[in-house]
């Protein structure tokens, strides 16, 4: 049995860190799959508990200098620690800066300035920046390279020049530069944590939706309890303006509920007795009593948070590219930095020509530095500029914001891959019943051929044992007309064919028009009834008339777009029912928009061709595949994929599960508060089909941000590294630019929140 858990990761600062953590988890025997998200600081781990425990996995990660846990702190730990270090560094940095400015301008000569510089830089690098140095050393000891290592080497090299200067070596003192690099790294991490906090607001806002307490009826009195103390069956009292504590069923009263947190729709919904309500939604009007139906991790809100977390923890193919680049990036930067140092140390004259050219427009260039100082200057700038942080954040931050935006609009994305593929979909297959239609068919016509009008009674009795929506409609019609259901023996249901059974010693079959039951009966070891329509008894005029009337009725019902159900007694039709399922009001607009997007809409249904064609014509769907058995729908999807189409399948997530799984993107229609449909990559809350084109727009917008982020992250390094290597980039400016690149990527992802789906 495979278990999946999501753990908090502490100590990650860059994409290389995430790769190191992933490697430590994945190399643990018993771990099936894992992904580590730098933007959320979370690891999603699938493992076999029979082989490995979480304790062992956590221990392996801790050996690499990072840690896993499940604690959810009131204030984000990364933000909190960055803030403390930032304030501490400012306390030391500001006085030193105020002293150095007049000293650099020659207006103030301060004795022992090199020692003061060295002392304050020591505090900034080795005390305030100690967590960074410690992670770098641990990383190096375990054979890993990351951003902390680049920053530590840069600050160490800079600090070493200060020590050498104090000891009398002829070199420029860059100790303060090392301290400034550490300061700007801390500042960058603080600003990045702020931006990441805004990007992860979707989860935080969902957590804040839940109520803390509830009032329940105990011995006829209202008692206030903690929400986590609720049990299924408890009766809650919810007054106007209060949040509904957990999922339940209204047992008394009527009200209007604001469900915008789940549907994205601003219009409140009227709720009455026997209707479901969702925990976290707001009761706006009347006082109601609600029976608890779900608690804890089974509630809608818990499932919603789980789905969003899963989506944010998943990776898209584009991230695999970024991970591969990052794996080799830091080691390459270390080699390049070493080569830069060697070049400037052994060929200083060649570098000076570049400096003299840059002197005309770059203020910090000093061509008078000796070759050792210049080698340190250029190599340190190269080290700190070439951080892979922006590359590591490019994809996960966009996925995080995009999935959160989707959740706000009732589009629950279960994995990041669906976001990337959805933009390329060129064919969307829609199941008819419950997807394009309301899924609540009603009986519109009844034609009974029996003398005693018992045909409809037999039909209702037989269908009473079936769970099919059409069967439920027939049973509801019978109940409303006071039909007394008969006992059925040897009941058999054949998916896509019909149902059969014995009532009062006679065999009855409920089926579609034109469906020969010979094959069905044989497969179920029942005596075949023979052909129904084409073999009337010539000697019986009544049967001949009934057959003519029977054919005319079927033709009329099918021309009206209704589904026809026939009840046969032995080999003769005795009753016909016409059933109609109304289209969802938004279906036509959705199909029109999909056509405008250049995507081919396809209707896939088990219904007869005439009914399917009539509905398709009304919606504007040109391609219809009708009379398909549930088990054959997967073959239709495979066939479309063979033709080169990128296919999305929209269905109810249960009967259509194989086809939804087979599709490039499976879209499941969520029903009520039961949204944890395992088949779909995307779940549409409450089966709101209007969210299908929204999902397409969300996919395109999210992936556009991913491409923009990757471009700027790579472009930044392609431009900045050569400038640093040529000695044209000051190490402090390099660190500021590095920090800005990461913040820019996160901020760009946050702009997704501004788009209108």
N, C-alpha and C positions, 0 to 999 in steps of 0.2 A: 504494500500500500504506500503510495507516494503522498507526502505531505508538502504543503507549500506555506511558507511563512515570510513575513516582511519584517526586517530588523533595521534599527537605526545604526548608521555607521558613524563613528566618531574619529576625527583626525584627518579626514580627507581634505586636501586643498587644491588638487588639480586632477586632470584626466589620468595622469600616470598613477596617481594614488588609487583611483577607481579600478584601474587595470590590475594593480597589485593585490587589492582586496579580492577582486573577482578570481584571480589566479589562486589565491590562498583557499578560497571557498571551493572552487571547482576541483582542485587537486586533492580534496578530502574524500576518501573512499566512502561511497554511499550517497554522495551528492549527485543528483540527476542533472539539474540545470540551475543556472544562477545568472542574475544580471545585477549590476551595481550602477546606481544612478547618482552622478555627482551633483545634479541640481537639487535633488530632494534629500541627499545623504542617506539613501535607503538601499538595502540589498534585498532582492526577492530570491528566496532559496527554495528549490524543490529537492527533497531528499527522501531517502528510505529510512524510516525510524528503526527498522529491524537491523540495519547495518550501522548507522551512525546517529549520534545524539546531537542536539544543538550545542550542548556544552563542548563537545569535541570540535565542532565547526568554529565556535567562538574562540576556543583556545588557539586554533591554527591561525586565525586572523590576528589575534593579539601578538603572536610571535613576529608578525611583520610590522608591528608598530601602530596598528589601528585596533579599534575595538568595536564589538557589536553589542547591542542591547535593545530592550523594548520600552525603556522609560520614555514617557512623553512629558517633557518639562514645560512649566508654565511659560517660560520665555525661551526661545530658541537658543540652545547652548552655544552654537557657533557665533551667533550675533552677540550674545552676552560676553563671551570671552574676548571677541574682537574689540568690543566697546571698551572693556577694562584695559586691554593692552594699548589701545589708541590713546586713551586719556593719560595713562602712565607715560607713554612716549612723548606726548605733548608737554608734560610737566618738565621733562629734561630738554626737549628739543627747542622750545620757544626761547628760554634764557640764552642758550648757546647761540641761536640764530641772531638774537638781538646784540650779542657781543661781537659776533663774527662780521656783521655787516660794516660797522665803522672800522673794524680792524682791517678788513679787506680793502677798504677805500683809503687806508693810510691815515685816517684821522685819529686813530686810537691805537696805541701800542700796548698790548697786554702781555705781561711776562708769563712764561710757561704756557703759552697758548697751545703748543703741541700736546703738552701733558693734559691740559683741560679737555682738549678735543678728544684725546685718546680715552680719557676716563669716562666722559659722557657717552662716547661711541660704544665703549665696553658695556655700559648699562643697557643701552638700546639693543645691542646685538646679542649679548650673552645672558642678560637677565630678563628684560621684557620680551626679547625674541627667542628665549630659551625653548619654548615648545616647538618652534620651527626648526631650530638647530637639532633638537633631540630627534624629531621625526626624520630629519635628513640623515643623521648618523645611523638610526635604526634601519632606514631604507637601504643605505649603503651596505650595512652588515649583512642584509638579506639578499644582496645582489640586485636590488631595485634602484631605479633612478626616477626622480620626480622633481617637481618645481621647487620643493623645499631644499633639495640638494643644490639646484642652480643658485637660489638666493643665498644659501649658506656659503657656498664657495665664493660667490661674488663679494659678500660682506667680509668673509675671512681674509680674502686677498686684499681688499681695501684696508681693513684694520691692520694687516701685517705691514703695510707701508708706513703707517703711523708709528708702529713699534720700531721699525728700522730707522725712521727719521730721528726718533728720540735717542736711539743707540748710536747715531752719528753717521749712518749710511746716507749717501747723496741720492735722495729720491724725494719726489713730491709726497706730501702727506694726504692720503685719501681716506683716512680713518673716518672723518666726518661724512664722507660720501657713503661709506659702508653703513653708518648709522642712519643716514637719510634713506638709503635703499630699504633698510629694515622698516623704517617709519612708513614709507609709502607703500610697502608691501602690506603692512598692518592696516593702513588706511584703505587700500584697495580691497582687502578681504572684508573689512567692515562694510564698505559700500556695496560690495558684491553680495554679502549676506542680507543686507537690507533689500536689495533688488530680488534676490532669490526668495526672500520672505514674501514679497508681493506676488511673485510668480506662483508660490505654493498656497496662496490665499484660498484657493478653491476648497482644499481639504479643511483648512482652519475654519472657513465659514460654514462648512457642512457640520463640523463638530459643534459649532456654536448654536446650530439650529435645534439641537435636542433640548428638551425640557429637563430640569433637574429634579423636580418633585411632581407628584401626582396625588389627587384626592380620590380615594376609593371608598366604597360603601362597605362597612363592617358592622354587622348586627344592626343595620338600619341607620347607622351614623356615618358621617363623613370623617375619614381619617387621612391625614397627610403623610405620605411615605416617599422615600427615595425612589426614583424611576427604576433603578437596578433591583429594587425589592419587589417589583410587580411580577405577578404570575399570570399565566394564561387563564382566562375565565374571570379575572377580577373585573368589577364594574367601576369604571372611572367617571367622575363628574367633571365636565369641562364647561366653563362659563365663557361668555363672549369676551373676545380679546386675548384669550389664553392659548398657549400652544397645546396641541394634542400630545400627551406624553409619549405614547407609543402606538403602534398599529392596532386597529380594532374595528369593531362593527357597531354601528349605532343601534342601540336597543330601545332608546326613548328620546323623543324630541326631533326637531328639524332645524337645520342651520345652513349657513353659507360658509364655505371653507376656502381660504386662500392657499392654493396648491402650487403657487408659482415657483417655489423652491424645487419642486420635482418636475414640473412640466415646462417651465419657462413661459407659461401663459399667464398674462396679468389678470384675466377675468376670473373671479371667484366661481366656485362650483356649488350648486345647491345639493345638500345631502339630507337624507331622511332615514327612517328605520330600515334596517337590513342592508345598509350601504356601507362600504368600507371607507375608513379614514386612515391617513398616514401620520405616523408620529413625526413631529416637527412642523407640520402645517398649522396654520392659525385659524382658530374658530372665530368667525367674525360677527355672527349674529345671535343665535339663540343658545340657551343652555341645553346640553345634551348629555345623555348617559351612554358611555361607550364600553363595550365588552372587549377586554384585551384578547387579541388573537395571536400576537407575536411579541416576543421580548428578546433582548440581548442582540446577539449577532444575526438573528433571523429577521430583524426588522428591515423595513425598506431603507431607512437612513443608513444602517450599518452595512447593508449590501451595496448601497450607492457609494459609500466611502471606500469599501473594499474594491469595487470596480474601478473607481478613479485612481486609487493607489496602484492597482495592477497595471492600469494603462500607463501611469507615470513611471512605473518601474520597468516597463518593457522597452525593448530597443527596436528601432527601425533599421532596415538595411543600410541607410546612409550613415548610421552611427558606427557600423562595422568598419566602414572606410576610415572614419575619424579615429577609431581605436587602433587600427593598423598603423596609421600615420604617427599617432602618439607613442606607440610602443617603441618605435625607432627614433623618434624625434629628439628626446632628451639625450640619449647616448651620442647622437650625431652632433648636437649642440656642444656637448662637452669636448668632442674631438675638434670641432670647428674653433672653439674658444682657445684650445691648446695651440692649434695652428696659427691663430691670430696672434697669440702671445709670441710664438717663435718668429713669425714674420717681422713683427715690430721690433723684436729684440735683435735679430740678426740682420735685418734689412731696413734700418730706420730711415735711410735716405729715400728709399722708394715710397715710404709712407708719408714723408714730409712734403713731397710734391702734392699729394692729395690734400694735406692740411693747409698748405699755402693757397691752394685754389679755394678751399672752403672758408678760409679766413675772411673773405670778402663779405660773406652773408651769414656766417654762423658765429655768434658772440663768444661762445665758451671755448673755442679752439685756442690752444696754446702750443705753437710750433717749437717753443724753446724748451719743452720738457725733455729730459734725457730719455734714452731709449728704454730703460727699465720702466720708468714712470708711464711712458706712452704705451708700452706693451700691457701694463696692468690696466690702464685706462680703457683701451680698446677691448681687451679680453673680458673684463668685468662687464662692460656695456653689452657685449655679445651674450654673456651668460644670462643676465637678468632680462634682456629684451625677448629672448627666445623661449618664453613660457608657453606651454600648450594648453593653458587654462581655457582660453577663448574657444579653442577647437573642441575641448571636452564638454563645454557648456552649450555649444551651438545647437545640438539636436535635443538633448533632454529638456532644456528650458522651454523650447518651442512645443515639444510634446506635452509638457506639464501644463503650460498655459492653454494649449489647444484642447486638451482633454477636460480641463476645468471649465472652459467656456462651453464645451459640448454638454457637460453635466448640467450647467445652468439652463440650457435650452432643451433638456429632456433627451439628449443624445449621449448615451453611455458607451464610451469606447473602451473595449476590454483589452486591446493590445495596440501598441504603437504602429505595428505593421499595417493595420487596417487604414490608418490615416494616410500612409504613404501610397497604398494601392488604390484607395478610393478615388484619388484624383485622376487615375488612368482608366477607370471603368468606362467601357463603351457600350455595355449592354446590362440592363437591369431587369431581372426576371421577377415578376410579382405573382405570388400565389393569389387566387381570387378571394376565396371565402375567408373573412376575418382580416384581410389585408387591404384589398380594394373595396370590399364590402364590409358592412357592419359586423358580419359574422353571427347575426341573430335573425336567421330566416323565419318567415311566418307562413302558415298555410293560407293560401288565397282561394283555392278551388278544391272541391271534393266531388267526385263522381262515383256513386255507388251503384254497381250493376246487380246487386242482390235484391231479391223480392222483399226481404225483411230488414233491409238497410244494415245488415250485420257486417258488411265488407269493411267499413271504416273502423268498426269496433275491433275486428281481427287485425287490421293494420296497426292501430294504436297499441294493441296488446303485444304484437310482435316487436314493434319499434321501441317499446318501453324498456327492453333489455339492451338496447344499443345506446352508445354514448355519442354517436355522430350528431353534429349540430342540426341536421335536417330531421333526424329521428326525434330529437328533443322538441323541435317545432311541432311535429305531428302529435307528440304526446301532450304538449301544452294545449294544442287545439282540442284534442279529445277531452282533456280534463276540464277545459272551459265549457264544453258542451255536455258534461255529465256522463261521459262514457265510462262504463264499468269494465275494467281490464280483465281479460281472461288469463288463465294460467297457461304458460308456454313450456313445452318439453323439447328436449333435444335442440336447443337454440344454437345456431351456428352463424357467425358473422364473418364474411369474406371481404377484406378491405378492397374497396373499389368496385365490388361486384354487387353485394347485397346481403340480406339476412334471411334466415329460414328457420322454421321450427314447426312443431306439431301442436295444434290447439284442438281439443275435443276429438282427438283421433284423426284429424285431417292435416295434411301438409300444406303450409303456406310459405310463399316466397315474396319478399319485397325487393324490388330491383329497378334498374333504369330501363328506359325504352330500348328495344332492340337488343337487349342483353339475353343471350341464350344461357339458360341455367344448367344445361346438360353437363358442361365441363365443371361448373361449380359444384353441382350435386355429386358428381362422380368423385371429385377431390375430397368431398366430405362424407363419402360412403352413404349417400342418400339416393334413393331411386330417382333418376332423372325425370323431369316433368315433360320433356319434349319441347317443341317449339310452341310459343305462346300465341303469336299473332297469325302466323301463316298457315296454321292447320285448324281452321274452325270446323266444328262438327256440322257436316252438310245437312244432316237430318234434323238439326235443331234450328228452326227459324229464329228463335229468341237469341241464340248464341250468335247467329249471323248478324242480326241487327245490333247486338251488343258490340260485336267486333267492329262494325262500321262506325258506330258511335265512339268506340274506344279510340280508333285511329284518328277520327276527326278531333277528338278532345286533345290527344297528344299533340297533333299538328298545331292546334290553336294555342295551347299552353306554351309550346316551345317557341312559337312565333312571337309571343309576348315576353320572351326572355326568362321564362320560369323553369325551374327544375322540376322534372316529372318523376314521381315515384309510383310504381305499379305494384299492386298486391295480386298475386295469382294463387288460386286454390287448385292444387294439382296442376293441370296444364291450361287453365282458363283464367283470364284476367277478371277480377271481380270488383276491383276498386282502383281509382286513380286519384292521386293528390297532386295539386300544383303548389309548389313552394317557391317563394321569392325572397331574396336577400337584397336589401336596399344598399345602394352605393354610399360610401362615406362622402360627406359633403365636400371634403377637400380633395378627393381622388382625381377629379377632372383637372383641377388647377395643378396638381402635382405632375400628372402625365404631360400636360401642356408645357410645363417648365422643363421637364426632362427632355422632351422633344426639342425645345429651344436650345438646350445645352448640347445638342448633337448626339445624345445617347439614345440607343434603341430600347424602348420599353417592350417587354414581352410578357404576355399573360400565360401562366401555366396552371392548368386546372384539371380536375378529374371530371368536371361537369361535361354535359354533351356539347357538341360543336355549335349547334344553333344558339343555345343560351349564351355560351362563351363569346361567340361572334357578335351577338347583339350588344352585350355589355361592353366588349372591346370597341365596337363602333361608337358607342355613346361616349367612351372615354378618349377616343383618338388613338387607340393601340392598333397597329397594323398587323403585328405578328402574334398569332394566337396558337397555343399548343394545348388542345383539349383532350378529354377522355384519357388522361394519363393516370395510371395507378400510383399511389404514394411511393411504392418501392421503385418505380421506374423514373421518378423525377430526377434522381441523381444522374441517370444516363442522359437526360436532356441537357443538364448542366455540362457534363463531360463532352457532349457533342458540340455544344456552343464553344467550349474552350478549344476543342480540336480545330474549329474553324478560325481560331486566332483571336477570339473575343476575350476581353477581360471582363468577367461576369460578377455582378453582385446579385445575390438572391435574397429577396424579401419575403419572409414567411412567418408562421406563428411560433417557430422555434421548437415545436414538439413533433407534429406530424411531418413537417418538412425538414427535420433535423439533418438527415443524410445529405439532402440537396444543399442546405445552408452550409454544412461543413465542407462540401465539395467546392462550392463557389470560391472565387478569389477573395471576395469579401462577403461574409454571411451577416445579414441584417435580421435580427429577431424582433418580433413585435411584442414588447412587454405588455402584460395584462394586469391591471390593478396594481397592487403593491408587490406582486411576485415578479421581480425583475431579474432574478438570478438565473437567466436562461443560458444554459451551458453551450448551446449550439452556435450562437452568434458571436461574431467579432465586434458587432455594434448592436446595442439594444435600444430600441425606441420606446421610451416610457409611455405607457397607456396606449401603445399601438398607434401613436400619432404619425401617420404616413407623411404628413407635411414636413416631417423632419428628414426625409430621405434627400431632397435637394439641399437642405441645410447641411447635411453631413458631407455632401459633395463640396459645397462651398467652404466648409470648415477644413476639409482635407486639402483643398487647393491653397487656402490661405496659410495653413500651418506649414505645409511643405515649402511654400514660397519663403517663409521666414527661415526655415532650416537652410535652404540654399543661400539666402542672404547672409546668414550667420557663418556658414562654412566659408563663403567667399571672403568675407571681411577678415575672418580669423586667419585664413591662408594668405590673403593679400597683405595683411599687416606684417606677417613674418617674412614674406618674400621681399618686402621693401625695407623693413627695419633691420634685419640681420646684416645685410650687406653694408648699410650705413654705419652700424656699430662696428663691424669688422674694419671699415676704412678709417675709424677714429673720428667720425663726424657726429657721433651721438654720445652725449654726456650720459654716464651711468644713471644719474638721478632722473634725467629726462626719459631714459630707457625704462626705468622702473615705473614712472608715472604712465608712460604710454602702454606698458604691459597691463597695468591695473585697469586703465581706461578701456582696453580692448575687451576684457572680460565683462566689465560693466556695460559696455556698448551692446554686447551680444545678448545679455539678459534683458536690457532695456528694449532692444529691438523685438525680442520675443513678447514682452509685455504689451507691445502695441497691438497684438492680436486681440486683446480685450476690447479694442475700439471698433472692430469690424462688426457689421450687422449681418447676422445670418438670415 
